[in-house]
Amino acid sequence: MLDPVQTPRAGEELDVASLETYLRRHIPHLDAPLEILQFPSGHSNLTYLLRAGGQQMVLRRPPFGRKPKSGHDMRREWRVLSALRDVFPYSPRPLVFCDDPAVIGAPFFVMERIRGLILRRDVPGDLALSPSQMRGLCERLIDVHKELHAVDYRRAGLEDFGKPKGYVQRQIFGWIRRYRDALTPDVPDFETVMEWLVQHLPPERGAALIHNDYRFDNVVFSPREHRLIGVLDWEMATIGDPWMDFGASLAYWIQADDPEELKRLRLGPTTAPGALTRREVIQRYGQGREIPEGEMLFYYVYGLFRLAGIAQQIYWRFYHGQTQDERFRDFNRSVAVLERTARRAIADGYVR
């Protein structure tokens, strides 16, 4: 039930000797030979498991090939983990940061490994979750998201970590620009959805530390008690509108009665018996701070468009031969499904 690892993919290997030499200088008691494996599931920053005797650590580095100008900032991810270690108990403990490209060819950092259960598309057969247990996992996922948004980011030293004023508008126009820049001839142009988002900008609703990729396969549960014990992949974290962060997460929430083409994109077990529906997710997150239905629709459509933008940036690299990762071959089809889903939600006028 633990997250699997494999030998690094072709073209994504690390220099073992160079990395081992560096780590021995910066991490105490690291004296066994270094073994490097790769977590195969990430789509953005690359994640590796480092083993040295009985010690296990995780290394994060940017992808190979073209990268967005403001993306894959390893120092930024390192900084947020360093700030959170005393105020948010679910974040991994950072160990060492390196910005010298001579070591492995790119900046990277190493953090502790949180060992536990990461739920991806389907619940493992040997876990046998009851519907009530599945519902409990969903509720814990949402509750920890709310805990994150309640963190006093100023007290944590992250007051300058983002620009919350004007965040909503910057996100919409920023993703419009990024999507157009990554456009390939085999995906929809998204112009109808982009125009709708621009015309329906909601008011700013405060500022919080936001994760920007919060979902089932970015959190770790304890295998027995099913407590949420870790939140991973902080590369897109910033200070911004918490409802925009929630909308980004809601876009991943695919439920059992959704169209088959959308269910094929599912990354988490959100169609399992007992899983919350999108309406129940909205109700649990928004308890005590409800917002108008039209604004909730905006956040959901934004989440779908943003997810399509992320997928398209990755697909652009595959389309132009900058990565050989076969997982990205059909991302153009995923982008098309997300566009149809966004247009359907707009036509409905509410989040189903």
C-alpha positions as CSV (number, residue, x, y, z in Angstrom):
1,M,0.0,0.0,0.0
2,L,3.0,2.3,0.2
3,D,3.9,4.5,-2.7
4,P,5.9,2.4,-5.3
5,V,9.2,3.3,-6.7
6,Q,11.2,2.2,-9.8
7,T,14.5,2.7,-11.5
8,P,14.7,6.2,-12.9
9,R,13.2,6.7,-16.3
10,A,15.5,7.0,-19.3
11,G,16.8,10.6,-19.5
12,E,15.9,11.3,-15.9
13,E,18.8,9.5,-14.1
14,L,20.9,11.3,-11.5
15,D,24.7,11.3,-11.1
16,V,24.9,8.9,-8.1
17,A,28.6,9.5,-7.3
18,S,28.3,13.3,-7.4
19,L,25.1,13.4,-5.3
20,E,26.5,10.9,-2.8
21,T,29.6,13.1,-2.3
22,Y,27.5,16.2,-1.8
23,L,25.0,14.6,0.6
24,R,27.8,13.1,2.8
25,R,29.1,16.6,3.3
26,H,25.8,18.1,4.3
27,I,23.7,15.3,6.0
28,P,25.2,13.8,9.3
29,H,25.8,10.1,9.6
30,L,25.2,9.3,5.9
31,D,27.9,6.7,5.4
32,A,26.3,3.8,3.5
33,P,26.3,3.6,-0.4
34,L,23.6,5.7,-2.0
35,E,20.8,4.1,-4.0
36,I,18.5,6.2,-6.2
37,L,15.0,5.2,-7.2
38,Q,12.2,7.3,-8.7
39,F,8.6,7.9,-7.8
40,P,6.9,7.4,-11.2
41,S,3.7,9.3,-10.6
42,G,4.7,13.0,-10.7
43,H,3.9,15.1,-13.7
44,S,5.9,18.2,-12.9
45,N,8.9,18.3,-10.5
46,L,10.7,15.0,-10.5
47,T,10.8,13.1,-7.2
48,Y,13.3,10.4,-6.2
49,L,13.7,8.1,-3.3
50,L,17.3,8.1,-1.8
51,R,18.4,5.1,0.3
52,A,21.6,4.9,2.3
53,G,21.6,2.0,4.6
54,G,18.5,2.3,6.8
55,Q,18.1,6.0,6.0
56,Q,15.4,7.0,3.5
57,M,15.0,10.5,2.0
58,V,13.2,12.2,-0.9
59,L,14.9,14.4,-3.5
60,R,13.0,16.9,-5.6
61,R,14.4,18.6,-8.8
62,P,12.9,20.4,-11.8
63,P,11.9,18.4,-14.9
64,F,14.3,18.2,-17.9
65,G,13.5,20.3,-21.0
66,R,11.6,23.6,-21.3
67,K,10.2,25.0,-18.1
68,P,7.8,27.9,-17.4
69,K,9.7,31.0,-16.4
70,S,8.2,31.2,-13.0
71,G,7.8,27.5,-12.4
72,H,9.9,24.8,-10.7
73,D,11.6,27.2,-8.3
74,M,13.2,24.7,-5.9
75,R,14.4,27.4,-3.5
76,R,10.7,28.6,-3.1
77,E,9.5,25.1,-2.3
78,W,12.4,24.6,0.1
79,R,11.5,27.9,1.8
80,V,7.8,27.1,2.4
81,L,8.7,23.7,3.9
82,S,11.3,25.3,6.2
83,A,8.7,27.9,7.3
84,L,5.9,25.3,7.9
85,R,7.9,22.8,10.0
86,D,6.8,24.4,13.3
87,V,3.3,25.6,12.3
88,F,1.8,22.9,10.1
89,P,2.5,19.4,11.3
90,Y,1.7,17.7,8.0
91,S,4.6,19.1,6.0
92,P,7.8,17.0,5.4
93,R,11.0,18.1,7.3
94,P,13.5,19.7,4.9
95,L,17.1,18.4,5.1
96,V,19.3,20.2,2.6
97,F,19.0,22.6,-0.4
98,C,21.5,22.8,-3.2
99,D,21.5,25.5,-6.0
100,D,24.8,24.3,-7.5
101,P,24.0,22.8,-11.0
102,A,27.4,21.0,-11.0
103,V,26.0,18.4,-8.6
104,I,23.1,16.9,-10.6
105,G,22.6,19.5,-13.3
106,A,19.8,21.5,-11.6
107,P,18.9,23.0,-8.2
108,F,17.4,20.4,-5.8
109,F,16.4,19.8,-2.2
110,V,16.2,16.7,0.0
111,M,13.6,16.2,2.7
112,E,12.4,13.4,5.0
113,R,10.3,10.7,3.6
114,I,6.8,10.4,5.2
115,R,6.0,6.7,4.9
116,G,2.3,5.9,4.6
117,L,-0.6,5.4,2.3
118,I,-1.0,7.5,-0.8
119,L,-4.4,7.0,-2.5
120,R,-4.3,7.3,-6.2
121,R,-7.0,6.3,-8.7
122,D,-8.3,3.3,-6.8
123,V,-8.3,2.1,-3.2
124,P,-5.9,-0.9,-3.0
125,G,-7.8,-4.2,-2.8
126,D,-6.2,-5.3,0.4
127,L,-7.2,-2.1,2.2
128,A,-11.0,-2.9,2.0
129,L,-12.4,0.5,3.0
130,S,-16.0,0.6,4.0
131,P,-18.2,3.4,2.7
132,S,-18.1,5.1,6.1
133,Q,-14.3,4.8,6.2
134,M,-14.0,6.3,2.7
135,R,-16.2,9.2,3.7
136,G,-14.0,9.7,6.7
137,L,-10.9,9.9,4.5
138,C,-12.6,12.5,2.3
139,E,-13.6,14.6,5.3
140,R,-10.1,14.5,6.8
141,L,-8.7,15.6,3.4
142,I,-11.0,18.6,3.3
143,D,-10.5,19.5,7.0
144,V,-6.7,19.6,6.7
145,H,-7.1,21.9,3.6
146,K,-9.0,24.2,5.9
147,E,-6.3,23.9,8.5
148,L,-3.7,25.0,5.9
149,H,-5.8,28.1,5.0
150,A,-6.0,28.9,8.7
151,V,-2.2,29.0,9.2
152,D,-0.9,32.4,10.3
153,Y,1.5,32.9,7.3
154,R,2.8,36.1,8.7
155,R,3.9,34.5,12.0
156,A,5.5,31.7,9.9
157,G,7.7,34.3,8.1
158,L,5.9,34.1,4.8
159,E,4.4,37.6,4.6
160,D,6.4,38.3,1.4
161,F,5.8,34.8,-0.1
162,G,3.1,36.0,-2.5
163,K,1.1,39.0,-3.6
164,P,-2.5,38.5,-2.4
165,K,-3.8,41.8,-3.6
166,G,-5.2,41.2,-7.1
167,Y,-4.6,37.5,-6.9
168,V,-7.8,36.4,-8.6
169,Q,-7.3,38.6,-11.6
170,R,-3.6,37.8,-12.0
171,Q,-4.4,34.1,-11.9
172,I,-7.1,34.3,-14.6
173,F,-5.0,36.5,-17.0
174,G,-1.8,34.6,-16.2
175,W,-3.3,31.2,-17.0
176,I,-4.9,32.7,-20.2
177,R,-1.4,33.8,-21.3
178,R,0.3,30.5,-20.3
179,Y,-2.3,28.4,-22.1
180,R,-2.1,30.5,-25.3
181,D,1.7,30.3,-25.1
182,A,1.6,26.5,-24.8
183,L,-1.1,26.0,-27.5
184,T,-0.6,23.1,-30.0
185,P,-2.8,22.5,-33.0
186,D,-4.4,19.4,-31.6
187,V,-6.2,21.0,-28.6
188,P,-9.2,23.3,-28.2
189,D,-8.4,27.0,-27.9
190,F,-10.5,27.5,-24.7
191,E,-11.5,31.0,-25.8
192,T,-15.1,30.6,-24.8
193,V,-14.2,29.6,-21.3
194,M,-11.5,32.2,-20.9
195,E,-14.0,34.9,-22.0
196,W,-16.5,33.7,-19.4
197,L,-13.9,33.7,-16.6
198,V,-12.9,37.3,-17.4
199,Q,-16.5,38.4,-17.4
200,H,-17.3,36.7,-14.0
201,L,-14.4,37.7,-11.8
202,P,-15.5,37.5,-8.2
203,P,-14.4,39.8,-5.4
204,E,-11.2,39.0,-3.5
205,R,-12.0,36.9,-0.4
206,G,-9.0,37.3,1.8
207,A,-5.5,35.8,1.8
208,A,-4.0,32.6,3.1
209,L,-1.2,30.2,2.5
210,I,-2.5,28.1,-0.4
211,H,-1.1,24.8,-1.8
212,N,-2.4,25.1,-5.3
213,D,-2.3,21.3,-6.0
214,Y,-4.1,19.9,-3.0
215,R,-5.7,16.5,-3.8
216,F,-5.7,12.8,-2.7
217,D,-2.5,11.7,-4.3
218,N,-0.6,14.6,-2.7
219,V,-1.4,13.6,0.8
220,V,-0.3,10.7,3.0
221,F,-2.5,8.7,5.4
222,S,-1.4,6.4,8.1
223,P,-2.2,2.8,6.8
224,R,-4.0,1.6,10.0
225,E,-5.6,4.6,11.6
226,H,-6.3,6.5,8.3
227,R,-5.1,9.7,9.9
228,L,-3.8,12.3,7.4
229,I,-0.1,12.5,8.3
230,G,1.5,14.4,5.4
231,V,0.9,16.9,2.6
232,L,3.4,16.7,-0.3
233,D,4.3,18.7,-3.5
234,W,4.5,22.3,-2.4
235,E,6.0,23.6,-5.6
236,M,3.1,25.9,-6.4
237,A,2.3,27.2,-2.9
238,T,1.9,30.9,-2.4
239,I,-0.2,33.5,-0.6
240,G,-3.5,34.0,-2.3
241,D,-7.3,33.7,-2.2
242,P,-8.2,30.4,-0.4
243,W,-11.3,30.0,-2.5
244,M,-9.2,29.9,-5.6
245,D,-7.1,27.1,-4.0
246,F,-10.3,25.3,-3.1
247,G,-11.6,25.6,-6.7
248,A,-8.3,24.2,-8.0
249,S,-8.8,21.2,-5.8
250,L,-12.5,20.8,-6.7
251,A,-11.5,20.4,-10.3
252,Y,-9.8,17.1,-9.4
253,W,-13.0,15.9,-7.6
254,I,-14.6,13.5,-10.1
255,Q,-17.6,11.7,-8.9
256,A,-19.4,8.4,-9.8
257,D,-22.1,9.9,-11.9
258,D,-19.8,12.0,-14.1
259,P,-19.4,11.3,-17.8
260,E,-17.1,8.4,-18.6
261,E,-14.6,10.6,-20.4
262,L,-14.2,12.7,-17.3
263,K,-13.9,9.6,-15.0
264,R,-11.0,8.5,-17.1
265,L,-9.0,11.5,-15.9
266,R,-9.5,10.6,-12.3
267,L,-6.4,10.8,-10.1
268,G,-8.0,9.9,-6.7
269,P,-10.6,7.4,-5.4
270,T,-13.4,10.0,-5.5
271,T,-15.8,7.6,-7.2
272,A,-15.5,4.9,-4.5
273,P,-18.6,4.0,-2.4
274,G,-18.9,6.5,0.4
275,A,-16.8,9.2,-1.2
276,L,-18.2,12.8,-0.9
277,T,-19.8,14.3,-3.9
278,R,-18.7,17.7,-5.1
279,R,-21.7,19.3,-3.5
280,E,-20.7,17.7,-0.2
281,V,-17.1,18.8,-0.6
282,I,-18.3,22.4,-1.1
283,Q,-20.6,22.2,1.9
284,R,-17.9,20.8,4.2
285,Y,-15.2,23.3,3.1
286,G,-17.6,26.2,3.1
287,Q,-19.3,25.5,6.4
288,G,-19.9,28.8,8.1
289,R,-18.7,30.9,5.2
290,E,-21.1,30.1,2.3
291,I,-20.7,32.1,-0.9
292,P,-23.1,32.7,-3.8
293,E,-23.7,29.8,-6.2
294,G,-22.4,31.8,-9.2
295,E,-19.1,32.5,-7.5
296,M,-18.7,28.8,-6.6
297,L,-19.2,28.0,-10.3
298,F,-16.4,30.5,-11.1
299,Y,-13.9,28.8,-8.8
300,Y,-14.8,25.4,-10.2
301,V,-14.5,26.5,-13.9
302,Y,-11.2,28.3,-13.0
303,G,-10.0,25.0,-11.5
304,L,-10.8,23.1,-14.7
305,F,-9.1,25.7,-16.9
306,R,-6.1,25.9,-14.7
307,L,-5.8,22.1,-14.7
308,A,-6.0,22.1,-18.5
309,G,-3.3,24.8,-18.6
310,I,-1.0,22.6,-16.4
311,A,-1.6,19.6,-18.6
312,Q,-1.1,21.6,-21.8
313,Q,2.3,23.0,-20.6
314,I,3.4,19.4,-19.9
315,Y,2.0,18.2,-23.2
316,W,3.8,21.0,-25.1
317,R,7.1,19.5,-23.9
318,F,6.1,16.0,-25.1
319,Y,4.8,17.4,-28.4
320,H,8.1,19.2,-29.1
321,G,10.2,16.2,-28.1
322,Q,11.5,17.6,-24.8
323,T,10.4,14.6,-22.8
324,Q,10.0,11.0,-23.7
325,D,7.6,10.2,-20.9
326,E,4.8,8.2,-22.6
327,R,2.3,9.2,-19.8
328,F,2.1,12.6,-21.5
329,R,1.2,11.3,-25.0
330,D,-2.6,11.7,-24.6
331,F,-2.6,14.8,-22.5
332,N,-4.1,16.7,-25.5
333,R,-7.2,14.5,-25.1
334,S,-7.4,15.3,-21.4
335,V,-7.2,19.0,-22.2
336,A,-10.2,18.6,-24.6
337,V,-12.2,16.7,-21.9
338,L,-11.5,19.5,-19.4
339,E,-12.7,22.1,-21.9
340,R,-15.9,20.3,-22.6
341,T,-16.5,19.9,-18.8
342,A,-15.9,23.6,-18.2
343,R,-18.3,24.6,-21.0
344,R,-20.9,22.1,-19.7
345,A,-20.6,23.6,-16.1
346,I,-21.1,27.1,-17.5
347,A,-24.2,26.0,-19.5
348,D,-25.6,24.4,-16.3
349,G,-25.1,27.5,-14.3
350,Y,-24.0,25.7,-11.1
351,V,-21.6,23.0,-9.9
352,R,-23.2,19.6,-10.1
